[in-house]
Every structure is written in C-alpha cells, then in structure tokens.
Amino acid sequence: MTDDTTDKSAAKPCPICGKPAIARYRPFCSSRCADVDLHRWLSGGYSIPGSTDEDEDGDEVPLVPRTPDER
C-alpha cells in the first residue's frame, strides 16, 4: 500500500483533524488520528444518548421482581 491520497479518500477529510485522508489510514490522515479515534471508542467517548427510565415498549422497568399477586 502507498501513502498517496486517493480520489475517494481525498473527497472527505480526516474526521479527527480535517487534513486530507491518506489511503493507508483511510478515513484518517495518519496512524495518530486512527489511534485517537480508537481511544475515543474504547474509553466511551462516542456514545448514543438515551433514556434509562423506560423499557423499549414504554413500560416501566421494575427494579425488583414482582410477586405473582402484583402481576
């Protein structure tokens, strides 16, 4: 592989620093930017915000199991 910028990777800049992407590290410009991105994934820097108050179907999530009388 070469370090040359390719047509596809040149269309989008590096998502970390904004420099032109290099084919070898695509979509990044260097191994440093690739490592920065990996660290963000592994440390939880990238996350999808969500609510923990309700279950997917809208019912409350019980903190303790219900007894047969409560069901």
C-alpha positions in Angstrom: 0.0 0.0 0.0 1.1 3.6 -0.5 0.8 6.7 1.5 -0.7 8.6 -1.5 -4.0 10.3 -1.3 -6.6 8.5 -3.4 -9.6 10.0 -5.3 -12.1 8.6 -2.8 -10.2 9.4 0.3 -9.4 12.9 -0.9 -13.1 13.7 -1.2 -13.5 13.5 2.6 -11.1 15.0 5.2 -9.8 13.2 8.2 -12.7 13.1 10.8 -10.2 13.9 13.6 -8.1 16.8 12.3 -9.6 17.7 9.0 -6.4 17.1 6.9 -6.7 15.2 3.6 -7.1 11.4 4.2 -4.4 9.0 3.1 -5.3 5.7 1.6 -3.2 3.7 4.0 -5.0 5.1 7.1 -8.4 5.8 5.4 -10.5 7.5 6.5 -7.8 9.1 8.6 -4.7 11.1 7.6 -2.2 9.2 9.9 -1.9 6.4 12.4 -2.0 9.1 15.2 -5.5 10.1 14.2 -6.6 6.5 13.8 -5.3 5.9 17.4 -7.1 8.9 18.7 -10.4 7.6 17.2 -9.8 4.1 18.6 -9.1 5.6 22.1 -12.4 7.5 21.9 -14.3 4.3 21.1 -12.6 2.3 23.8 -13.0 5.0 26.5 -16.7 5.6 25.8 -16.1 8.9 24.2 -18.6 8.0 21.5 -22.0 7.2 22.8 -25.6 7.3 21.8 -27.7 9.3 24.3 -30.7 7.5 25.6 -33.2 7.3 28.4 -33.0 4.6 31.0 -36.3 5.4 32.6 -38.5 3.3 30.3 -38.3 0.0 28.5 -38.5 -0.2 24.7 -42.2 -0.8 24.8 -42.9 2.1 27.1 -43.4 0.1 30.3 -41.6 1.0 33.4 -38.7 -1.2 34.2 -39.2 -2.8 37.7 -36.2 -2.5 40.0 -37.3 -5.7 41.9 -39.1 -8.7 40.6 -42.9 -8.6 41.1 -44.7 -11.2 43.1 -47.4 -13.3 41.5 -50.0 -11.2 43.3 -48.8 -8.0 41.7 -48.8 -9.4 38.1 
